[in-house]
Amino acid sequence: MQPGEVIERFRRTGALLEGHFVLTSGLHSAQYLQCALVLQHPSEAEAFGRAIAERFAGQHVETVVAPAIGGIIIGWEVARALGVRSVWTEREDGRMTLRRGFTVRPGESVLVVEDVITTGGSTRETIESLRAAGALVVGAASIIDRSGGRADVGVPRVALATLDVPALAPAACPQCAAGVPAVKPGSRKAVNREP
């Protein structure tokens, strides 16, 4: 799957939004990738999952781990394509951790899969949690890398498409300076307007 095809799938499903957005990281952006809108279509999710899995064929991945909530669907599809189990991490006391009885064994070979990487924070936290449990993290992947390739998560990382979309602190955001209300469409909170 080529990067242009990935972006076209986002456009076609209304998942590439334009406006003034607050990202999960707290940074502001003029574009937002609402992965839920593209991943609600099983054929799209399956295609992305297969494409990511192809990049890790032969690396003996035993488990795919996804940061909740955004990574759960694509993590499942990558795991399905690889024929391995799929688990996820969730925030507990502000940190990503395995919950719900999910475990990894020491030396278990895992792949961390996310929908979109901006700063890499959730992916890094997931990797730290897995390493603390003794897992061997062989890599990380996402459908979209919106950092322009700059996000460092401490392991080899691939993305199906890379965008270089500025993500700015509110104090440096021209739309904030112009008084344009920001919308937070992400998964941690319901859509809200911020002053």
N, C-alpha and C positions, 0 to 999 in steps of 0.2 A: 504494500500500500504506500503510495507516494504522499508526501506532505500536502500537496495541493488537493488531493482527494479527501484527506482528513478534514481540511478546512471547509471544503465544499459540503461534506456531510454535516458539519456543524451549521453552516449557512442554511442548507436545505431544511433542516429540522428546527430552525429558529433558535439554535443554541449559542450563536455568536451574537451578543448583544452590544449595542452602541449607546453611550450615555455617560453618566457620572456615577461610578460605583465604588463602594467600600469593599475591599477584598478581605478574605479570612485573615490575612496578615495584618489588617488595619490600614494598609496602604490604599491609595486611591488610583483609579484607572478609568480611561475613557472606553475601554472594552472589557466585556465580561464573558467568560465561557461558562454557560450554564449546562454543564455536562449531563445533568438529569434529563434535559430535553432531548438530547441525542440518544442517551442510554436507555430511555423509556422504550425504544424500539429494539426488540431482541435481535433483529438482523444486524443492526448497526453495532450493538454491543458485542455480538459474536464476531463480527468482522474485525473490530478493533482488538478483541482478545486474541484471535488467531494471529493477527499481524504482530502483536507484542510477543506472543509465545514463539513465533518463528525466530525472533532475535535471540532467544535463550535455548533453542533446541540444542541438545547435546551437552548442556551444562549441568545436568543431573539435579535439577531443581526438585526438591521433595515437597515443598509447601510454598504457596503464595500467601503473603500477608499484606493486607491493605489497611491504610488508615481510614477509620470510619469518619464520616459516613460516605464521603465522595468516592472513595476507592473501592467500596464493597462490590458494586456490580462489575466493574472492569476487572477487579481482582478475581472474582468468581469465573469470569469468562476466560481469563488467562489460565487459571488453574484447570478449567475444563479442557482447554485446548492442549495443555501439557499432560493431562491425565493425573493430576495431583490434587491434594486437598487445598481448600481455601479457608483461611481464618482472617480475623481482623483485629486491629487494636482500637481502643476507645480512650477518650480522655477520662482520667480519674485523678482528682486533686490537681488538675491542670497539666497532667503529663499523659502521653500515649502509653497504654499498657494493654497486655493481653487480659481479657476478662472472659466471663461466660464459660469458664472451664477450659478455654483454649490454652494449650501449652505447646512448647517446642522442646525437643530434647537436645542436650549438648551435642554439638557437631552437626545438627540437622541443617541441610542446605536449603536456604530460603531466598525467595525473590520478593522484594517489596514493590507493590504496584499501586499507583495513584492515578486519579483522573487527570488533574492538572497540577503542575509544579510551578509555583511563582517564586517563592524564596527557598523552598525545600524544607521548611520547618517541620511540617507534619511527617514527612518522609524521614528526616534525620532523627526525630524523636522515636519513630517506630524502629528504626535501625538500632538506636541506642538501647531500647527496651529488649529487642531480640538478642542483641549481643550480651546484655546483662543476664539473659536466660541461657546463654551458652550457644545460641544458634550461629551458624556461619552464613552471613549475608553475602550472596554471590553477586547481587546487583540490584538496581532499582529501575523502574520503568514508569512511564506515564503516556497517556494519549497525547497530551499537549505539554510542551515546555514553554511557558510564557516568559521565561527569564532571559531568552536569547542565548541559552546555553551556559549562562553564568552561575546557576544554582549548583552549589557543591554539597553533596550529601554524604561524601566520604566513601562511596563505592562506585564502581562503574555504572553509568546511567544512560538509558536510551529513551527517546521519545519518538512517537510517530510523526509529530510535526513540531517545529520550533518557531515561536513568534517572539519578536522583540517589542513588547508592548510596555511603554513606561508605566511603572507603578511608583507613585510618589507619596511621600509623607503629606498629611493634610496641610501642613504649613507651607509646602512647596507646590501645592496643587492649584493650577490656574483656574479651574472650575470652582473651587472653594473660594478663591479670591474674588471671583465674579458673582458669588452668591448663589450658584447653581446647587440645589439640594442634591445630596448624595443618597444613593439607594444601596442597601446591603441585601443582595439577592441570594447570598450563600446559604449553606446548610446549617450553620450554627444558630441562626436566629431567623425568625420570620422576616419578610421584607419590611423594612422600616425606613423612615426618612430621618436624616440627621441634619442638624442646623449647619 
